[in-house]
């Protein structure tokens, strides 16, 4: 699965993705969603939700990766009971984040996780298991 089939409109609103990006996902594979991000249009205030899902592209990955929602189909839209929300404004625009409290409360949690910071890894491992045992937020790779 790659970003080559994403619309230019999507790429314009989600500047963290480039047309040449590859996600290493297999069509039809089911994945747990660990976090979602919504882009809020600056002109209209309308939410494009969810726009990005964070999933594992393989079981032994160290952390989830961001995947554009057009690549996925949500097959179970229920969010785990312990998820929380946060609005933020960054260079990417206004966003709403939904995930477990530590990820949402700390704007740099994902950066710390991908950098391999021990404390972030510990939180991730605990919340990963909790999320996998919670009902809901399953996605299937659609293309």
C-alpha positions in Angstrom: 0.0 0.0 0.0 1.4 3.4 -0.9 0.3 7.1 -1.2 0.3 7.1 -5.0 -3.5 6.8 -5.2 -4.2 9.6 -2.7 -5.9 12.6 -4.1 -4.0 15.8 -4.4 -6.6 17.4 -2.2 -5.8 14.9 0.6 -2.1 15.4 0.1 -2.6 19.2 0.3 -4.5 18.9 3.6 -2.1 16.2 5.1 1.3 17.6 4.4 3.0 14.9 6.4 2.4 12.5 3.5 4.1 12.5 0.1 3.0 10.7 -3.0 6.0 8.4 -2.9 5.3 7.2 0.7 5.0 3.4 1.2 3.3 1.9 4.2 4.1 -1.8 4.0 0.5 -3.0 4.4 -1.2 -6.0 2.7 -4.6 -5.5 1.1 -7.3 -7.1 3.2 -5.2 -7.4 6.4 -6.9 -6.3 9.6 -5.1 -3.9 12.0 -5.8 -2.5 15.4 -6.0 1.3 15.4 -3.9 2.8 18.3 -4.6 6.5 17.6 -6.4 8.7 15.1 -5.9 12.3 14.0 -8.5 14.6 12.4 -7.6 17.6 10.3 -9.9 20.6 10.9 -10.3 22.8 7.8 -9.1 26.3 8.6 -11.7 27.9 6.3 -14.9 26.0 7.1 -14.0 24.5 10.5 -15.3 21.2 9.2 -13.6 18.1 10.5 -12.1 15.5 8.2 -12.3 12.7 10.7 -10.6 10.4 11.0 -7.9 11.4 8.5 -4.9 9.5 9.8 -4.8 6.2 11.7 -1.8 4.9 13.6 -1.5 1.2 13.1 1.3 -1.5 13.2 2.5 -2.4 9.7 3.9 -5.7 11.1 3.8 -7.4 14.5 7.4 -6.9 15.5 7.4 -3.1 14.7 8.7 -0.9 17.5 5.8 1.6 17.1 2.7 2.2 15.0 2.9 4.2 11.8 0.6 6.9 10.5 -1.5 5.7 7.6 -3.9 7.8 5.5 -7.5 6.9 6.1 -8.3 6.5 2.4 -6.0 3.4 2.5 -8.2 1.9 5.2 -11.8 0.9 5.9 -12.9 1.1 9.5 -14.7 -2.2 10.3 -15.4 -1.4 13.9 -15.8 2.3 14.7 -16.0 2.0 18.5 -13.2 3.7 20.4 -11.8 2.1 23.5 -13.4 3.5 26.7 -10.1 4.9 28.0 -9.3 7.0 24.9 -9.3 10.8 25.3 -9.3 13.8 22.9 -7.2 16.9 22.4 -7.3 19.8 20.0 -4.0 21.3 18.8 -2.6 23.8 16.4 0.7 23.0 14.6 2.4 23.9 11.4 0.2 21.2 9.9 -2.9 23.2 10.9 -5.7 22.5 13.5 -5.9 18.8 14.6 -7.9 16.7 16.9 -6.1 13.7 18.4 -7.7 10.6 19.9 -5.9 7.9 21.7 -4.8 6.8 25.2 -4.2 9.6 27.7 -0.4 9.7 27.6 -0.3 10.0 23.8 -2.9 12.7 23.7 -1.7 14.7 26.7 1.9 15.0 25.6 2.3 16.6 22.1 5.7 15.0 21.6 4.8 11.5 22.8 4.9 9.9 19.4 8.3 11.6 18.6 9.7 10.2 21.9 8.3 6.8 21.1 9.8 6.7 17.6 13.1 8.0 19.1 13.1 5.0 21.5 12.9 6.9 24.7 12.5 4.3 27.5 9.6 5.9 29.4 7.6 6.3 26.1 8.3 2.7 25.2 7.1 1.5 28.6 3.8 3.4 28.2 3.4 2.2 24.7 3.8 -1.4 25.5 1.2 -1.2 28.3 -1.2 0.8 26.3 -0.7 -1.3 23.2 -1.8 -4.4 25.1 -4.7 -2.6 26.6 -5.8 -1.3 23.2 -5.5 -4.7 21.6 -7.8 -6.2 24.3 -10.4 -3.4 24.1 -13.3 -3.7 21.7 -13.4 -1.5 18.6 -11.2 0.5 16.3 -10.3 -2.2 13.9 -9.4 -1.2 10.3 -8.9 -3.2 7.2 -6.4 -2.2 4.4 -8.7 -1.4 1.5 -6.0 -0.8 -1.2 
